[in-house]
Amino acid sequence: MLARAARGTGALLLRGFVQASGRAPRRASSGLPRNTVVLFVPQQEAWVVERMGRFHRILEPGLNILIPVLDRIRYVQSLKEIVINVPEQSAVTLDNVTLQIDGVLYLRIMDPYKASYGVEDPEYAVTQLAQTTMRSELGKLSLDKVFRERESLNASIVDAINQAADCWGIRCLRYEIKDIHVPPRVKESMQMQVEAERRKRATVLESEGTRESAINVAEGKKQAQILASEAEKAEQINQAAGEASAVLAKAKAKAEAIRIMAAALTQHNGDAAASLTVAEQYVSAFSKLAKDSNTVLLPSNPGDVTSMVAQAMGVYGALTKAPVPQAQSSLSSRSSRDVKGTNANLEEEIDRVKLG
């Protein structure tokens, strides 16, 4: 008996070493590995072992030894990330538009025990949950928001799946919507809406361009008027300064001429020179009569130049008389009145000469 048992144990050990040499373990008709006493679990896999029909333990990757007959490998769970295609399905949006939508689900088994005993078929359960969650989330959004908020829709579906699949030991990593198919009429209306939006933007841009152009033109006219007014102001200032300089120069020249004339009159034969000048001015003024106006004031004898010169020289002689010294302040009031009268007569005579 002992020899037979030793041979049986040696055979089992030899079979385990054959498996360790690189051969894959034989699987039963259900696809699960057989209990060959010595087992090698691959990396990223978890084998759930039952002993006498009850959960015993989970085999870790590497070498594991089981008891024949009593231990049985009941489930094999992959710990890798699993990709599941969610079939195409119909969903109704918030604005009552029927869509055909499908997606891709990425998940991973976090707890092999819950995945084995919490649900019968984890992948099928998660797929159905993804479909129902997607229909529920699409019903909360309008058609425009479905296209604009795909990222938020994917995140909402992932959160809903994780909340429901936590008791199954499964974690949904991400969910991606692949294709969204809309009815043909809705697609045509969307294209028309896009074209209308583009025309609207083109009109708005054109109007903004027209407005900017009008603003630029008005601003240019404003600047031109400001510059023109500043130029006119500068011109008027320069003209006034020029006129003031001209008036000052004329005044200085006239004063110099009067000074020279006064100096000349004090010299010998000054009276004769003054008489000659008065005669020349009289002749010049007489030649210009009735040129500027029809109204002419003439003396009683315009042809008598000698009398006019004598009269002018008399006025000049009266003006050039020496003034009364201040020392004779004791003159009577009558003499003062005579002097004032004489001055008044002289002024009238000068005005009459100027008019003539």
PyMOL commands that set and color helices and strands:
alter all, ss='L'
color gray80, all
select helices_A, chain A and resi 2-20+112-117+122-138+143-148+150-168+184-265+270-287+305-319+326-328+333-355
alter helices_A, ss='H'
color red, helices_A
select strands_A, chain A and resi 38-41+45-51+54-59+62-65+71-78+82-92+98-109+170-181
alter strands_A, ss='S'
color yellow, strands_A
deselect
rebuild
show_as cartoon
